[in-house]
């Protein structure tokens, strides 16, 4: 039965070996095997002296270090003149991997501890907002072109009406002067009806709306203009209906 041994500064055989290398200020790529082996065996004896069961992994690493120490004493030049690979290479690679995984494990542990301090928002049911499928407009090319041309035409007409309204002036008008301005504007409308909004001055305010509305009422009563509305609170449309009796330009 093996035990997981943890002293003040190390845990397991490789952790002990890394600790000894750091304490001796050795380069991990140039380990002084004889020195580090002696220190490692001293720690093993120290653990036994304190009645701490030494696991098999500690003993395996101790045997590896002893073997490595003996190989370092032998010449590394073969009979054909080639130089053998450094016996420490495999141990160095294992130590580097162990150190790398230990650092990553510490990083993951820190992230787990930080995550335990965060509160997450419970998942909400969004089906209420995503239940309706997307709607797509299906239109052939000719209908699309016709609709686009109508949009451009209406936009151009609105710009022309805006220029006409701008020429009326910003001074406060009387009902009579407003009626005259409405007549001039309606004569320039080529498509019959136009919106009540097009009769208002850009910056006329509430006064201009009242004067325009009263002027339209008088003109409609005199049968000078035709007024229509599709329904309550919808747009009012106005058009010339013919010159009435008793009206003067």
C-alpha positions in Angstrom: 0.0 0.0 0.0 1.5 3.4 -1.0 0.9 6.7 0.7 0.7 10.2 -0.6 3.4 12.1 1.3 3.4 15.9 1.6 6.0 17.8 3.6 6.4 21.5 4.0 7.6 22.3 0.5 7.0 19.2 -1.7 4.5 16.5 -2.6 5.5 13.2 -4.2 9.0 12.2 -5.5 9.2 14.6 -8.5 8.1 17.5 -6.4 10.9 16.7 -3.9 13.4 16.5 -6.8 12.3 19.8 -8.2 12.5 21.3 -4.7 16.1 20.0 -4.3 17.2 21.4 -7.7 15.7 24.8 -6.9 17.4 24.9 -3.4 20.7 24.0 -4.9 20.2 26.7 -7.6 20.9 24.2 -10.4 20.0 24.6 -14.0 17.4 22.0 -14.9 19.2 21.3 -18.1 22.5 20.8 -16.3 21.7 18.8 -13.2 24.6 17.8 -10.9 23.5 14.2 -10.6 25.9 13.1 -7.8 25.0 16.0 -5.6 21.2 15.8 -6.1 21.2 12.0 -5.7 22.9 12.4 -2.3 20.4 15.0 -1.1 17.5 12.9 -2.3 18.7 9.8 -0.5 19.2 11.9 2.7 15.5 13.0 2.5 14.4 9.4 2.1 16.3 8.4 5.2 14.9 11.5 7.0 11.4 10.4 6.1 12.1 6.9 7.4 13.6 8.3 10.6 10.3 10.0 11.3 8.4 6.8 10.7 6.8 8.1 7.5 6.1 5.2 5.1 8.0 5.8 1.9 5.9 4.9 -1.2 7.2 2.8 -4.1 7.3 5.9 -6.3 9.9 7.5 -4.1 12.1 4.3 -4.2 11.7 4.0 -8.0 13.0 7.6 -8.5 15.8 6.9 -6.0 16.9 3.9 -8.0 16.7 5.9 -11.2 19.0 8.6 -9.7 21.5 6.0 -8.6 21.6 4.4 -12.0 21.9 7.8 -13.6 24.8 8.7 -11.3 26.6 5.5 -12.3 26.1 6.2 -16.0 27.5 9.7 -15.6 30.8 8.2 -14.3 31.2 6.1 -17.5 32.7 7.5 -20.7 30.1 8.5 -23.3 32.2 8.0 -26.4 31.4 4.9 -28.4 34.0 2.7 -30.1 33.1 4.3 -33.5 33.8 7.7 -32.1 30.2 8.9 -31.7 29.2 10.6 -28.5 26.2 9.0 -26.6 23.2 11.1 -25.6 23.4 12.8 -22.3 22.0 10.3 -19.7 20.2 13.2 -18.0 18.1 14.0 -21.0 15.1 11.8 -20.2 15.1 13.0 -16.5 15.2 16.6 -17.6 12.3 16.1 -20.0 10.2 14.5 -17.3 11.0 17.3 -14.8 10.0 20.0 -17.4 6.7 18.2 -18.1 6.0 17.8 -14.4 6.7 21.5 -13.7 4.5 22.5 -16.6 1.5 20.4 -15.5 1.9 21.6 -11.9 1.7 25.2 -13.0 -1.4 24.5 -15.1 -3.0 22.6 -12.2 -2.4 25.6 -9.9 -3.9 27.9 -12.5 -7.0 25.8 -12.8 -7.4 25.6 -9.0 -7.2 29.4 -8.8 -9.9 29.7 -11.5 -12.1 27.3 -9.6 -11.7 29.3 -6.4 -12.4 32.6 -8.2 -15.5 31.0 -9.9 -16.9 30.0 -6.5 -17.0 33.6 -5.5 -19.2 34.6 -8.5 -23.0 34.4 -8.7 -24.5 33.4 -12.0 -27.9 34.6 -13.3 -30.4 31.8 -13.6 -31.4 30.9 -17.2 -34.6 32.6 -18.3 -37.3 31.3 -20.6 -37.1 33.4 -23.8 -39.7 31.4 -25.7 -42.2 34.3 -25.2 -40.0 36.5 -27.4 -38.8 33.8 -29.9 -42.0 31.9 -30.5 -43.2 33.8 -33.5 -41.4 32.8 -36.8 -39.8 35.4 -38.9 -41.9 36.9 -41.7 -40.6 37.3 -45.2 -41.9 39.5 -48.0 -42.3 37.4 -51.2 -42.4 39.7 -54.3 -41.3 39.1 -57.9 -38.8 41.4 -59.6 -41.4 43.5 -61.5 -43.5 44.3 -58.5 -40.4 45.2 -56.5 -39.2 47.6 -59.2 -42.7 49.2 -59.4 -42.8 49.6 -55.6 -39.4 51.2 -55.6 -40.3 53.6 -58.4 -43.4 54.6 -56.5 -41.3 55.2 -53.4 -38.9 57.5 -55.3 -41.7 59.4 -56.9 -43.5 60.0 -53.6 -40.2 61.1 -52.0 -39.6 63.5 -54.8 -43.1 64.9 -54.6 -42.8 65.4 -50.8 -39.5 67.3 -51.4 -41.3 69.6 -53.9 -44.1 70.2 -51.5 -41.7 71.0 -48.8 -40.0 73.6 -51.0 -43.4 75.1 -51.8 -44.4 75.3 -48.1 -41.0 76.9 -47.3 -41.8 79.7 -49.8 -45.0 80.6 -48.0 -43.0 82.2 -45.2 -42.8 82.0 -41.4 -44.8 85.0 -40.5 -48.1 84.5 -38.7 -50.9 84.5 -41.3 -54.5 85.4 -41.1 -57.2 83.0 -42.2 -57.5 84.9 -45.5 -53.8 84.9 -46.3 -53.6 81.2 -45.3 -56.5 80.3 -47.6 -54.7 82.1 -50.5 -51.5 80.1 -49.7 -53.5 76.8 -49.6 -55.1 77.5 -53.0 -51.7 78.2 -54.6 -50.2 75.1 -53.1 -53.2 72.8 -54.1 -53.0 74.1 -57.7 -49.4 72.7 -57.9 -50.5 69.2 -56.7 -50.7 67.1 -59.8 -52.2 64.0 -58.3 -55.3 65.4 -56.7 -55.3 64.9 -53.0 -52.5 65.8 -50.7 -52.0 65.3 -46.9 -53.0 68.0 -44.5 -49.5 67.8 -43.1 -48.2 69.2 -46.4 -50.2 72.4 -45.9 -48.4 73.2 -42.7 -45.3 75.4 -42.4 -42.1 73.6 -41.4 -41.8 75.7 -38.2 -45.3 77.0 -37.9 -46.1 75.5 -34.6 -49.5 75.2 -33.0 -50.7 78.6 -34.3 -50.2 77.5 -37.9 -52.0 74.2 -37.4 -55.0 76.1 -36.0 -55.1 78.7 -38.8 -54.7 76.0 -41.5 -57.5 73.9 -40.0 -59.9 76.8 -39.7 -59.0 77.9 -43.2 -59.8 74.4 -44.6 -63.1 74.4 -42.8 -64.1 77.7 -44.4 -62.9 76.5 -47.8 -64.7 73.2 -47.5 -67.9 75.0 -46.5 -67.6 77.2 -49.6 -67.0 74.0 -51.7 -63.6 75.2 -52.8 -61.8 72.1 -51.5 -62.7 68.4 -51.0 -61.7 66.8 -47.7 -61.6 63.1 -46.9 -60.5 61.0 -44.0 -60.4 57.2 -43.9 -61.1 56.9 -40.2 -60.8 58.5 -36.8 -57.3 59.9 -36.1 -56.1 59.0 -39.6 -54.5 61.5 -42.0 -56.7 64.2 -43.5 -56.4 64.6 -47.3 -57.3 67.7 -49.2 -57.8 68.5 -52.9 -59.3 71.3 -55.1 -62.9 70.7 -55.9 -63.6 73.5 -58.3 -63.9 77.3 -58.1 -67.0 78.2 -55.9 -69.3 81.1 -56.4 -68.3 84.2 -54.5 -64.7 83.2 -54.1 -61.9 85.3 -55.5 -58.4 84.3 -56.2 
